[in-house]
Amino acid sequence: MTNAEPHAPRTVVPIEPALLITEAFDQAQVTEIRHSVTSCAHASGLTGQGLDDFVLAINELITNAVRHGGGRGWLRLWQESGALVCEVSDHGHGISPQRLGDRSRPAPDTAGGWGLWLARELSDAMEVVTGTAGTTVRITTSLTAPNHTPR
């Protein structure tokens, strides 16, 4: 890596989890990343609606990273303690506190603004760290529940 290349955000992941994917992406890799996530999540035991929900949530996060986070991002997917965890990071300008604090469902005729709402609804937990140097969103879904039902 040269000094001209941006540094990927550092994430502390406990030693015991099984790291499944760690990948940089841009618009050209979105479909490939989604397929890789689907394969790894399925191989980890996530099936049915839970699998579909988790993959859709991740697709929203990687799409947001490309659209709003500088055109590219980094994805990490790992398994820990009966759960799958996915982290998507970018180097955008961050999410405003108002936008981040708005947990209401977007109006049906709204063209944008669904990504974070969907990711939150389709996962068991979501954490967001954001600032002027970028955003990292971490979502978790349980592998023990037979079918995840959105809240």
Buried (B, 14 or more C-beta within 10 A) or exposed (E): EEEEEEEBBEBEEEEEBEEBBBBEBBEEBBEEBBEBBBEBBEEBEBEEBBBBBBBBBBBBBBBBBBBBBBEBBBBBBBBBEEBBBBBBBBBBBBBEEEEEEEEEEBEEEEEEEBBBBBBBBBBBEBEBBBEEEBBBBBBBBBBEEEEBEEE
